[in-house]
Amino acid sequence: MLLYTLSVHFTFIKRIQHHKEERGKHEGIGNIKKCQVGRILLRNRRSVGHQEKLEPSCHKGNPQNIKLARASMGGPASLCLEAECAYVLFIVATFWITETLPLSVTALLPALMFPLFGIMSSKAVASSYFKDFHLLLIGVICLATSIEKWNLHKRIALRMVMMVGVNPAWLTLGFMSSTAFLSMWLSNTSTTAMVMPIVEAVAQQIISAEAEVEATQMTNCSGSTNLGLEMDECVSEHETNEKKEKAKPVTGHSNDAGKTSSKLESGKNAVTGTKYRTKKDHMMCKLMCLCITYSSTIGGLTTLTGTSTNLIFAEHFNMRYPECRCINFGSWFLLSFPAAIIILLLSWVWLQWLFLGFNFKEMLKCGKTKTVREKACAEVIKQEYKKLGPIRYQEIVTLILFVVMALLWFSRDPGFVSGWSALFSEYPGFATDSTVALLVGLLFFLIPAKKLTKTTPTGEIVAFDYSPLITWKEFQSFMPWDIAVLVGGGFALADGCEKSGLSEWIGNKLSPLGSLPVWLIILISSLLVTSLTEVASNPATITLLLPILSPLAEAIHVNPLYILIPSTLCTSFAFLLPVANPPNAIVFSYGHLNVMDMVKAGLGINIVGVAVVMLGMFTWIVPMFDLHTYPSWAPTVNNGTMP
């Protein structure tokens, strides 16, 4: 695949060069004469009052000047720059979808191909790879590193599960709530990797506890039952072994039970490596696995830092529409939190019904004696929490910094009141969410976690240094550099599409869609994104589509947020396949699920997710951003004019 694509790439370059040479021979002008034609066109336009700056069209490296010089030649060559950028976009998209190369390596292709095609200079492309997003990511990873290093995330998860109770349905909701909360601040992958061992321990403890109770119950009645069987069947050898059977009642209480046990044991070794007493136990394991991966994805929707797709959208939007300062941590939380809560509750109902059924009487019972299953759950969770010991100084400091960071994000520019950013009114827009993240992130390297001591020759123990909450090596091990490069490649693609005119060209071509109802356009774009994200990574999907959807909204004269917000939210709905995102792959590796389990469950949650997003776009999100009005900060596109 890679060799084939490279061959197509070089063939495309040769054809472009050949086309340029043939045009030069046919029209009798070279590169110098192209510049002369640009100057002639400049004089003609100046003579009729047009004051376009075409004089620098001889300067190489400026895409707009190259574009104007080519446009002066007339004919199809005026679209040459757009075609070259479209070709780069096609190559990158193909590599991202097929994963011919690692995603982050593919993201470096624009830095190679844009200068070769004359779309952007190498210096300009390089500057696109590091944006405000990366500073925000660094601050967030500092927080996540400290949370995971000092086990604060595990304490929060176990405490939340203990609060909701141990009834199977409520236990599932407890795990989903705690996982979603952690995923708001940590990456979806690390949250799933942290919670799944706890869930697995709880599930196995439930299975083993119920097995012991059933074995005990059968032992209590095995003596009389075996005696009756012996009398009816008149089997003398049973009488001789009666004492042995009573001495070992658990393993010899019934021949049928022994056969069933052996079948289960062979199934354990041959299929999943996990022993399931009954089908209900297997369904419970499936339910718990899926509730963790889905809730980690749903929780990431609620904050800009919860998942990389939200950060990519915010950076792209603020770069394309710098005059609109409506997307920040607080506004995003207000629009996405209600949607995430509704999706989480409906997903819980769907998964519970699909795998275990929904028994309202069992769920709503109060004050009754706990079942064996519930007692086993409570004991496992209690023991796990005890292992953490009392809360430590490092956890308290991390929790305080975590709360401070969240409060500063919310209060920077809430929208309904003046935030603390008003204190810097002389520099509007200078302080962003990344400023807060860096401020708090640096504190993790300054605040001491513990003293480093040494013993003097006299035997005295003295402190000579301190260890901070996190070290640089620990930060590096948590920092997702691949995501940083991947997102940078997306920013470079967006800049290339903008400077080459491809975005404007796409917008004009899609302008006929303006005749469709707005709700239908939003639904089509949401379904398109949801389908594509199942086979491509979430960051690659949103990076690929944002430069296309933005000009689409401008071309049909619709508030860009009307299309970009639902598309961004739907990019996270990768629920169908184990390879759709890392959390799915983590829970699939435990062996409880097969692909069809995930497809059936994920299809329902995909439908729920898209429906809830559509509901939000036409209810509570509309007044937040005045979506029915085309904003002044968005450019006005003349659909009848080609770039």
C-alpha positions in Angstrom: 0.0 0.0 0.0 2.8 2.4 0.9 4.8 1.7 -2.2 1.7 2.0 -4.4 0.9 5.4 -2.9 4.4 6.6 -3.3 4.4 5.6 -6.9 1.1 7.5 -7.4 2.6 10.5 -5.6 5.6 10.7 -7.9 3.5 10.1 -11.0 1.2 13.0 -9.9 4.2 15.3 -9.4 5.7 14.4 -12.8 2.3 15.1 -14.5 2.1 18.5 -12.9 5.6 19.3 -14.0 5.0 18.1 -17.5 1.7 20.1 -17.6 3.6 23.2 -16.6 6.3 22.7 -19.2 3.8 22.0 -22.0 1.9 25.1 -21.0 5.1 27.1 -21.0 6.1 25.9 -24.5 2.6 26.3 -25.9 2.1 29.8 -24.7 5.7 30.8 -25.1 6.3 32.1 -21.6 8.5 30.8 -18.8 8.5 31.7 -15.1 9.8 35.2 -15.7 7.1 35.9 -18.3 4.5 34.7 -15.8 5.6 37.4 -13.5 5.5 39.9 -16.4 1.9 38.9 -17.1 1.1 39.5 -13.5 2.5 43.0 -13.7 0.5 43.7 -16.9 -2.6 42.5 -15.1 -1.7 44.7 -12.2 -1.4 47.8 -14.5 -4.7 46.9 -16.1 -6.5 46.6 -12.8 -5.0 49.8 -11.5 -6.2 51.6 -14.5 -9.8 50.7 -13.7 -9.4 51.4 -10.0 -8.6 48.0 -8.6 -5.8 48.2 -6.0 -4.9 44.5 -5.5 -1.3 43.9 -4.5 -0.2 41.7 -7.3 3.3 43.2 -7.6 5.0 40.6 -5.3 3.7 37.8 -7.5 7.2 37.2 -8.6 8.2 36.4 -5.0 8.4 32.7 -4.5 6.9 31.0 -1.4 3.7 33.1 -1.0 0.8 30.9 -2.0 -1.6 33.8 -2.7 0.9 35.4 -5.1 1.6 32.1 -6.8 -2.2 31.6 -7.1 -2.7 35.1 -8.6 0.1 34.6 -11.1 -1.4 31.2 -12.2 -4.9 32.7 -12.3 -3.6 35.4 -14.7 -2.8 32.7 -17.2 -6.5 31.7 -17.3 -7.8 28.2 -17.9 -7.7 25.2 -15.6 -4.3 26.1 -14.2 -6.0 28.6 -11.9 -7.0 25.7 -9.8 -3.6 24.1 -9.7 -2.8 25.1 -6.2 -6.1 23.8 -4.9 -5.6 20.5 -6.7 -2.1 20.1 -5.2 -3.4 20.8 -1.7 -6.3 18.4 -2.3 -3.9 15.7 -3.3 -1.9 16.2 -0.1 -5.1 16.0 1.9 -6.1 12.8 0.0 -2.7 11.1 0.7 -2.8 12.0 4.4 -6.4 10.9 4.8 -5.7 7.6 3.1 -2.7 6.9 5.3 -4.7 7.8 8.4 -7.6 5.6 7.6 -5.5 2.6 6.5 -2.8 3.2 9.1 -0.1 2.4 6.5 2.2 4.4 8.6 1.8 5.3 12.3 -0.7 8.2 12.7 1.9 10.6 14.0 4.3 9.8 11.2 1.6 10.4 8.7 1.0 13.8 10.3 4.5 14.9 9.3 3.7 14.5 5.6 2.3 18.1 5.2 5.6 19.4 6.5 7.3 17.5 3.6 4.8 18.0 0.8 3.5 21.5 1.2 6.9 23.1 0.5 7.5 20.8 -2.5 4.2 21.9 -4.0 4.7 25.6 -3.2 1.6 25.7 -0.9 3.5 26.9 2.2 7.1 27.5 3.0 8.9 25.1 5.3 9.1 27.7 8.0 5.4 28.5 7.9 4.5 24.8 8.0 6.7 24.2 11.0 5.1 27.0 13.0 1.7 25.3 12.4 2.8 22.2 14.4 2.9 23.9 17.8 -0.1 25.9 18.9 -1.9 27.0 22.1 -3.4 23.5 22.3 0.0 22.0 23.1 0.5 24.3 26.1 -2.9 23.3 27.4 -2.1 19.7 26.9 1.2 20.0 28.8 -0.6 21.5 31.8 -3.3 18.9 31.8 -0.8 16.1 31.6 1.0 17.5 34.7 -2.3 17.2 36.6 -3.0 13.7 35.3 0.6 12.5 36.1 0.2 13.6 39.8 -3.3 12.1 40.1 -2.1 8.7 38.9 1.2 8.8 40.7 -0.4 9.2 44.1 -3.4 7.0 43.4 -6.0 9.8 43.9 -7.9 8.5 40.9 -8.3 5.0 42.5 -9.5 6.6 45.8 -12.1 8.7 43.9 -13.4 5.7 41.9 -13.8 3.4 44.8 -15.4 6.0 47.0 -18.0 6.8 44.3 -18.8 3.1 43.9 -19.2 2.7 47.6 -21.7 5.6 47.7 -24.1 4.2 45.2 -24.4 0.7 46.8 -23.7 -2.8 45.6 -27.0 -3.8 43.9 -25.9 -5.1 40.4 -27.8 -2.3 38.5 -26.6 0.4 40.9 -23.1 -1.0 41.0 -22.9 -0.7 37.2 -24.2 2.9 37.4 -21.6 3.6 40.1 -18.8 2.3 38.0 -20.0 4.3 35.0 -20.4 7.5 37.0 -16.9 7.3 38.6 -15.3 6.3 35.2 -17.1 9.2 33.5 -16.0 11.7 36.2 -12.3 10.6 36.0 -12.4 10.7 32.2 -13.4 14.4 32.4 -9.9 15.2 33.6 -7.8 12.2 32.5 -7.4 10.6 29.1 -10.0 8.0 28.2 -7.4 5.3 27.8 -5.7 5.8 31.2 -9.1 5.9 32.9 -10.1 2.6 31.4 -6.8 1.0 32.1 -7.1 2.1 35.8 -10.7 1.1 36.4 -10.8 -2.3 34.6 -8.7 -4.2 37.1 -11.0 -3.1 39.9 -14.1 -4.2 37.9 -12.5 -7.5 37.0 -11.7 -8.2 40.6 -15.3 -7.4 41.7 -16.7 -9.6 38.9 -14.5 -12.6 39.8 -15.2 -12.2 43.5 -19.0 -12.2 42.8 -18.7 -15.4 40.8 -16.5 -17.2 43.3 -18.7 -16.1 46.3 -21.9 -17.3 44.7 -20.2 -20.6 43.8 -19.2 -21.2 47.4 -22.7 -20.4 48.7 -24.4 -22.8 46.1 -21.9 -25.5 47.0 -22.6 -25.1 50.7 -26.4 -25.2 50.1 -26.1 -28.3 48.1 -23.9 -29.9 50.7 -26.4 -29.4 53.4 -29.0 -31.5 51.6 -26.6 -33.9 49.9 -26.7 -36.6 52.7 -30.4 -37.3 52.5 -30.5 -37.0 48.8 -27.7 -39.5 48.3 -29.3 -41.9 50.8 -32.6 -41.9 48.9 -30.8 -42.5 45.6 -28.8 -45.4 47.2 -32.0 -47.0 48.5 -33.9 -46.7 45.3 -31.1 -47.9 43.1 -29.7 -50.5 45.5 -26.1 -49.6 44.7 -23.9 -51.2 47.3 -20.7 -49.4 46.3 -22.3 -46.0 47.3 -22.6 -47.3 50.8 -19.0 -48.1 51.1 -18.0 -44.6 49.9 -20.6 -42.7 51.9 -18.2 -41.6 54.6 -15.7 -40.3 52.0 -18.5 -38.4 50.2 -19.6 -36.8 53.5 -16.0 -35.9 54.4 -15.6 -34.1 51.0 -19.1 -32.8 50.3 -18.1 -29.9 48.0 -16.4 -32.0 45.3 -18.7 -35.0 45.5 -22.2 -33.8 46.1 -23.6 -34.9 42.8 -22.5 -36.7 39.7 -24.4 -34.3 37.4 -22.8 -31.3 39.2 -19.4 -32.9 38.6 -20.1 -33.2 34.9 -21.3 -29.6 34.7 -18.3 -28.4 36.6 -15.9 -30.2 34.3 -17.7 -28.7 31.3 -17.3 -25.2 32.7 -13.7 -25.9 33.5 -13.0 -27.0 29.9 -14.8 -24.0 28.6 -12.6 -21.8 30.7 -9.4 -23.2 29.4 -10.4 -23.4 25.7 -12.3 -20.2 25.1 -11.9 -17.2 27.3 -9.7 -18.2 30.2 -12.4 -17.2 32.6 -14.8 -19.5 34.5 -18.4 -18.7 34.1 -20.8 -20.7 36.4 -23.9 -19.6 34.4 -24.8 -17.6 31.4 -25.9 -14.7 33.7 -22.3 -14.5 35.1 -21.0 -14.2 31.6 -23.5 -11.5 30.8 -22.5 -9.6 33.9 -18.9 -9.6 32.9 -19.8 -8.4 29.4 -22.0 -5.6 30.9 -19.2 -4.4 33.3 -16.6 -4.3 30.5 -18.8 -2.3 28.1 -20.0 0.1 30.8 -16.4 1.1 31.6 -15.3 1.7 28.0 -18.4 3.6 27.0 -18.6 5.7 30.1 -14.9 6.7 29.7 -15.8 8.0 26.2 -18.9 9.7 27.3 -17.2 11.4 30.3 -14.6 12.8 27.9 -17.3 14.8 26.1 -17.9 17.1 29.0 -14.7 19.1 29.1 -12.3 20.6 26.5 -9.5 18.7 28.1 -11.4 15.4 28.4 -10.5 14.2 25.0 -8.2 15.3 22.2 -11.0 15.8 19.7 -12.5 18.6 21.9 -9.1 20.3 22.1 -8.6 20.0 18.3 -12.0 21.6 17.7 -11.3 24.5 20.1 -7.9 25.3 18.6 -9.2 25.1 15.0 -12.2 27.2 15.8 -10.3 29.9 17.6 -7.7 30.0 14.8 -10.3 30.3 12.0 -12.6 32.7 13.9 -10.3 34.7 16.2 -13.0 37.4 16.8 -15.3 34.9 18.4 -14.3 34.2 22.0 -17.3 32.1 22.8 -15.6 28.7 23.1 -13.8 28.2 26.4 -13.8 25.7 29.2 -16.9 27.0 30.9 -19.1 27.4 27.8 -18.1 23.9 26.5 -19.0 22.4 29.9 -22.4 24.0 29.9 -23.3 22.8 26.4 -21.9 19.3 26.7 -22.6 18.3 30.4 -26.4 17.9 30.0 -25.9 15.8 26.8 -23.3 13.6 28.5 -25.5 13.0 31.5 -28.5 12.0 29.3 -26.3 9.8 27.1 -24.8 8.1 30.2 -28.2 7.3 31.8 -29.7 6.1 28.6 -26.6 4.0 27.9 -26.9 2.5 31.4 -30.5 1.6 30.8 -29.7 0.1 27.3 -26.8 -2.0 28.5 -28.6 -3.2 31.6 -31.6 -4.3 29.5 -29.5 -5.9 26.8 -27.4 -8.1 29.0 -29.2 -8.6 32.4 -32.7 -7.3 31.9 -34.2 -4.4 33.8 -35.9 -5.4 37.1 -37.3 -2.2 38.7 -38.5 -4.0 41.8 -35.0 -5.3 42.5 -33.5 -1.9 41.9 -35.8 0.1 44.1 -35.9 -2.2 47.1 -34.7 -0.5 50.3 -33.8 -1.9 53.7 -33.9 -5.6 52.7 -31.2 -8.1 53.3 -28.3 -8.0 50.9 -27.8 -11.0 48.6 -24.6 -13.0 48.4 -23.7 -11.2 45.2 -24.1 -7.8 46.9 -22.2 -8.8 50.0 -19.3 -10.1 47.8 -19.2 -6.8 45.9 -19.2 -4.7 49.0 -16.4 -6.8 50.6 -14.1 -6.5 47.5 -14.6 -2.8 47.1 -14.1 -2.3 50.9 -10.9 -4.3 50.9 -9.6 -2.4 47.8 -10.3 0.9 49.5 -8.6 -0.2 52.7 -5.4 -1.0 50.8 -5.1 2.7 49.9 -4.8 3.6 53.6 -5.6 7.0 55.0 -5.4 9.9 52.6 -1.9 11.3 52.3 -0.5 14.8 52.1 0.4 14.3 48.4 -3.1 13.4 47.5 -4.5 16.4 49.4 -2.2 18.8 47.6 -3.0 17.2 44.2 -6.8 17.4 44.9 -6.4 21.1 45.9 -4.5 21.9 42.7 -7.1 20.0 40.7 -10.0 22.0 42.2 -8.0 25.3 41.7 -7.4 24.5 38.0 -11.1 23.7 37.5 -12.3 26.8 39.2 -9.9 29.0 37.3 -11.1 27.5 34.0 -14.7 28.0 34.8 -14.3 31.6 36.1 -12.0 32.9 33.4 -14.8 34.0 31.1 -18.1 32.4 32.2 -20.1 34.6 29.8 -23.0 35.5 32.1 -20.7 37.4 34.4 -17.3 39.0 34.1 -14.5 36.6 34.8 -11.0 37.1 36.2 -9.8 37.7 32.6 -11.4 41.2 32.9 -8.5 42.1 35.2 -6.3 42.1 32.1 -8.7 44.1 29.9 -5.7 45.9 28.3 -4.8 42.6 26.7 -8.1 41.0 25.7 -7.9 37.4 24.6 -4.2 37.0 25.7 -5.0 34.8 28.8 -6.6 31.5 27.7 -7.3 28.1 29.2 -3.7 27.1 28.5 -2.5 30.0 30.7 -4.3 28.4 33.6 -3.1 24.9 32.8 0.5 26.1 32.6 0.3 28.0 35.9 -1.1 25.1 37.8 1.1 22.6 35.9 4.3 24.4 37.0 3.3 24.1 40.6 3.5 20.4 40.4 7.2 20.7 39.8 7.7 23.2 42.7 5.6 21.9 45.6 7.6 19.4 47.6 6.1 15.9 48.0 8.6 14.5 50.5 11.9 15.3 52.0 15.1 13.5 50.9 17.2 12.7 53.9 20.7 11.3 54.5 22.6 10.0 57.5 25.7 12.0 58.6 28.9 10.4 59.9 27.7 11.2 63.4 24.5 9.1 62.8 22.2 12.2 62.5 19.5 12.1 59.8 19.3 15.4 58.0 17.2 16.6 55.1 19.3 17.8 52.1 16.7 18.1 49.3 13.1 17.5 48.5 11.2 15.6 45.8 8.4 17.5 43.9 4.9 16.1 43.3 6.1 15.0 39.9 9.4 14.8 38.1 10.3 15.6 34.5 10.8 11.9 33.7 7.4 11.0 35.1 5.8 13.8 33.1 7.6 12.5 29.9 6.3 9.0 30.4 2.7 10.3 30.6 2.9 13.0 27.9 1.3 11.7 24.6 3.8 13.0 22.2 2.2 11.1 19.3 -1.1 13.0 19.9 0.8 16.3 20.0 2.4 15.6 16.6 -0.8 14.2 15.2 -2.8 17.3 16.2 0.1 19.5 14.8 -0.3 17.8 11.5 -4.0 18.6 11.5 -3.3 22.2 12.1 -0.8 22.3 9.3 -3.4 20.7 7.0 -6.0 23.3 8.0 -3.5 26.1 7.3 -2.6 24.6 3.9 -6.3 24.3 2.9 -6.9 27.9 3.9 -3.9 29.4 2.2 -4.2 27.4 -1.0 -7.9 28.3 -1.3 -9.0 24.7 -1.1 -11.4 25.5 1.8 -13.1 28.2 -0.1 -13.4 26.1 -3.2 -14.9 23.2 -1.2 -17.3 25.6 0.4 -18.5 27.0 -2.9 -18.9 23.5 -4.3 -21.0 22.5 -1.3 -23.1 25.6 -1.3 -26.1 23.8 -3.1 -26.6 22.0 0.2 -28.0 25.3 1.5 -31.3 24.3 -0.1 -31.7 21.5 2.5 -33.1 22.0 5.9 -30.5 22.8 8.6 -31.5 19.9 10.8 -31.0 17.5 7.8 -27.5 19.0 7.2 -26.6 18.5 10.8 -27.9 15.0 10.9 -26.0 14.0 7.7 -22.7 15.5 9.0 -23.2 13.8 12.4 -23.9 10.4 10.8 -20.9 10.8 8.4 -18.6 11.6 11.3 -19.9 8.8 13.5 -19.4 6.3 10.6 -15.9 7.5 9.7 -14.7 7.5 13.3 -15.4 3.7 13.6 -12.6 3.0 11.1 -10.3 5.9 11.6 -8.9 7.4 14.8 -10.9 10.1 16.5 -8.2 12.8 16.2 -7.6 12.0 12.6 -11.3 12.1 11.8 -11.9 15.5 13.4 -8.7 16.9 11.9 -9.7 15.8 8.5 -13.2 17.1 8.5 -13.0 20.4 10.3 -11.3 22.2 7.3 -14.3 20.9 5.2 -17.2 21.5 7.5 -16.2 25.1 8.4 -16.4 26.4 4.8 -19.5 24.4 4.3 -21.3 26.3 7.1 -20.0 29.6 5.7 -21.1 28.7 2.2 -24.7 27.9 3.2 -24.8 30.9 5.5 -25.3 28.9 8.7 -23.7 29.6 12.1 -20.5 27.5 12.0 -21.1 26.2 15.5 -24.4 24.7 14.3 -22.4 22.1 12.3 -19.1 22.0 14.1 -20.4 21.3 17.7 -22.4 18.2 16.8 -19.7 16.9 14.5 -17.1 17.3 17.2 -19.3 15.5 19.8 -20.1 12.7 17.4 -16.4 12.1 16.6 -16.1 10.5 20.0 -18.9 8.0 19.3 -16.6 5.1 18.4 -18.5 2.4 20.1 -18.9 -0.4 17.5 -15.5 -2.1 17.1 -12.6 -3.1 19.4 -10.2 -1.2 17.1 -12.3 1.9 17.0 -10.5 3.4 20.0 -8.0 2.3 22.7 -10.6 1.9 25.6 -12.5 -0.5 23.5 -9.4 -2.5 22.8 -8.4 -2.6 26.5 -11.8 -4.1 27.7 -11.8 -6.5 24.7 -8.5 -7.9 25.8 -10.0 -9.2 29.0 -11.6 -12.0 26.9 -15.3 -11.6 28.1 -16.5 -10.0 24.8 -16.7 -10.9 21.2 -17.1 -8.5 18.3 -20.8 -9.0 17.9 -21.4 -8.1 21.6 -19.7 -4.8 21.0 -21.5 -4.2 17.7 -24.9 -4.8 19.2 -24.3 -2.7 22.3 -22.4 0.1 20.4 -25.1 0.5 17.7 -27.7 1.3 20.3 -25.4 3.8 22.0 -24.5 5.4 18.7 -28.2 6.0 18.0 -28.8 7.3 21.5 -25.7 9.6 21.2 -26.7 11.1 17.8 -30.3 11.6 19.0 -29.3 13.4 22.2 -26.8 15.6 20.3 -29.5 16.6 17.8 -31.9 17.3 20.7 -29.3 19.6 22.4 -28.6 21.5 19.2 -32.2 22.6 18.9 -32.9 23.2 22.6 -30.5 24.4 25.3 -27.5 25.0 23.0 -29.4 27.5 20.7 -29.7 30.4 23.2 -26.1 29.9 24.4 -24.6 30.9 21.1 -27.6 32.4 19.2 -27.3 29.7 16.6 -30.2 30.9 14.5 -28.3 34.1 13.6 -25.3 34.2 11.2 -22.6 35.8 13.4 -20.6 38.8 12.5 -17.3 37.0 13.3 -17.9 34.5 10.5 -16.8 35.6 7.0 -19.5 36.3 4.3 -19.0 34.1 1.3 -20.2 35.0 -2.1 -21.4 31.7 -3.5 -21.3 32.9 -7.0 -17.6 33.6 -7.0 -15.0 31.0 -7.4 -11.6 31.5 -5.7 
